[in-house]
Amino acid sequence: DTTKPYSDLIETVLPSSSQVICSLCNKEQDVQQDCSNCGACLGKYFCAKCNFYDDDVSKNQFHCDGCGICRTGGAENFFHCDKCGCCYSYVLKDSHHCVERAMHHNCPVCFEYLFDSTKDISALHCGHTIHLECLYEMRSHQQFSCPVCLRSACDMSHAWQKLDQEVAASPMPVIYQKKMIWILCNDCGTTSNVQFHILGHKCPGCSSYNTRQTRAAPAAACSRV
C-alpha cells in the first residue's frame, strides 16, 4: 500500500542528512521524493534544499531561498524583503516599515520564536512583528501600543478625535488650568510642553495622545524619523 501518510514511509530525515530509508522496502538511498527501489512517494511535497517531506499540500508549501526554509501559504502570495530578512504578504510590499531581521526574535507577547513560527504574524506600523493572535489578545485588553517601541500598533486617529471631544468637554479645575508639563510622544518622538489634563496629553506635533510625562525639559529636543 503506497497510499500511507509520508510519516509512515520514511524514517527520520534531518536537514543535514543525505540518506533516507523507505519504511516499505527498507531501502537506504539519497534524499528524494520517490523511493528509488519500490517507487513509493515519500511525500507529496518534497523540498530537496530542506530535506522536508509533507503529504498535506493544502498548506501550499514553498521554499524561500532568502529565508532558507520552507513556508506555507503559496509563493504567489508572499515576497521576501532582503532588509527585513523575512517573507511578508504582498499586501505589505509597498507599505511596511523595514526593520532589519524583523522576525529573527521572539514574539514580544508569548515569546515564541517568530522566524519559523507556523502561526500568522502581523507587521505593525513601526515595523516590529508579533503573532496575529497575540495582537488580538492585546486589543481585547485595550492595549494598542507596540510592546517593543510603544508606538501605536494601528491607526488611532478616530480614538484621538474622540479623546479631543472628551478633553474639551471636561475642563480642569481652576487650580490646574495653568499647570504645564513636559511630555514625550511615543509615536513621533517629539518632546513638548503642554497643558496638564487628567484624561490625556496631546502631542502638538502629530496629534497623538500616545504620550508620557517626563520629569523636566529635554536638553535637546528631537523627533523620530
N, C-alpha and C positions, 0 to 999 in steps of 0.2 A: 504494500500500500504506500504509494508515493504522495498521498494527499495529507499526510500527518503535518502538524504545525512545525515550523522550522526548528523550534526548540527541541523537538524530538528527533530531528535528523542530523544535528551536528553536536559535537562536543564543544567544550569551552574554546572560544576564539578571542584572543586579546589583540589590540591594535598592533602590538609588536610581533605577533605570531606570523609565521609564514606557512604553517601547515594546519590542516583541519582534518578531522576524522568523521566520515559519514557513519551515522549510527545504524543505517540499514545494512551496509555491507562491510563496515569496519575498515574501509579503505582510507589510509592516510595519504593526503595529497596537498598540493598547493591550494591556498585560499582562492576559491572561485565560486560562482553561483550554482553550477550544476556539478554533481558528482562525476568524476572522470571515469568511474568504474561502472556504476549502475544507472547513471543518468538522472538520479533523483534531484529535484530542485531543492536546494538547501535554504532558499529564501526568495520570495517573490521580489523583494527589494534587496539589492546587494550593492554595497559600496566597497570597491577594491582599495580605496585610499584609507578608509577607516576600518576595514575588515568587519563590516557591520552587516548583519542579516536581519530581515523583518518580513513577516508574511502579511502584516496589516498595512497594505498600500493605501488604505483610505486616509492615512495621515499625510499623504503627498510628500514623502521624504525627498530631500535633495541634499547634495553635498555642496557646501560653500568653501571654495578654496581660500578665501580671505579669512574665514573663521577657523578653517582647518577641521571642521566637524560636520556631521550631518544634522540638518534641521528639518522641521516639519512645516507644512502649510503651503507648499508649492513654490518653486523657484520663481515663477512668473509674478508672484505677489510680494517679493522682497528684493531689496537691493543691499549691497554691502557698502557701508561707509568706512573708508580707509582711515579717516581721522578718529572716529569713534571706536573702530576695531570690532564692529559687530553688524548684524543684519537688522534692518528696520523694514516695516511695511512701506510700500511705495507711496502711501498716503502722506508719509512724513518726508519724502525725498527733498522737497524744496522748503520745508518749514521747520525742521528740527534744529535745535541748537546743539552744535557739536561739542562734545566733551571727550577728551582723549581717554580711550579704554573705558567707555561709558558703562559697559556691562561686566567688566572684569573686577567685580567686587560683590559683596553680599547685599541682599535686599535690606534697606535701612529699617524695615519693619520686622520681618520674620528671620532675617539673617541667613537665608538660603542663598548659595552662590548663584548669581543671575546668568552668567555667560552660557552655561549648559543646562539651564533650567528648562523643563518642558511646559511650564506654566506660561500663560500670556503675560507679557511685560509691557508696561507703559513708559513712554519717554515724556517727562514733564517739560513745561515751558523752559525751565532752566537748563535742560539737557540731562539731568540726572534720571536714572532709571529705577523702576520699582515694579514689583508684581502688580498686575491689574487688580487682583482680588485684595491685595493689601491696600491699594489706593482706595478701593470702595469701602474697605473697613475703616480707613481713616476718615472718609467723608461721613460715614454713619456716626462717627463720634465728633463731628463738627471740626475736624482737623483739615485745613485747606492749604497748609504750607508744606513745602518740601522738607522732609526730615533732615536733609543734609545741609542745605544752604538757607532755609527758611523763606525762600521766595514763594510767592503764590503758585500753587500747583495747577491752577486753572484760571480761566477768565473770571475775575471777581468784580468786574465793572458794575454789574447790576447790584451786587451786595453793597458796594461802596456808595452807589446812588441812594440806596435805601438808608444807609447809615447817615448820609448827608441830611436826609429828611428828619431822622431821629435826633441828630445833634441840634438841628435848627429848632426843633420843637421842644428841646429840653435845655433852656438857658441855665447856666450855673448860678449859684448864689452870689450875691454881690462881692463877698469876701474873696471869691475865686476868679472873678471876671477879668482881673488884670494879671492873673498869675501866668507866667510864661515858662515853658520848659524846653529843653533840647531833646530832639528825637532823632533816631536813625531809621531810615526807611529800608526794610528788608528787601524790597523789590528793586529800587533803583540805586540804593546805597547813599543817597543824599542825606546830609545832616542839616537839620533846620531848627529854628527857634519858633515855636508855635504856642498858641493859647491852650492852656490846660483844659481838658474836658473829661469827665468821668467815663463817657461812652467810647472814646477813642480819639486818636490824634492823626489828622490827615496830612499826608506829605504834600507840601505845596508844589513839589516838582512833578510828581506823576499821579497825584490824586488818590494814592493808595492809603488805606488805613492799616496796612500790614507794617506797622512801625513799632518801635520800642523806645522807651525813655532812656536817655543817657544821663550821666551824673553832671556833666558840665559841657561847655562849648568845646568843639574839637580844635586841636592845634592847627589843623589844615583840613578843611572840608574837601571831600572828594566824592565822586559818584561812580557807579558801576558802568561798565561798557555794555 
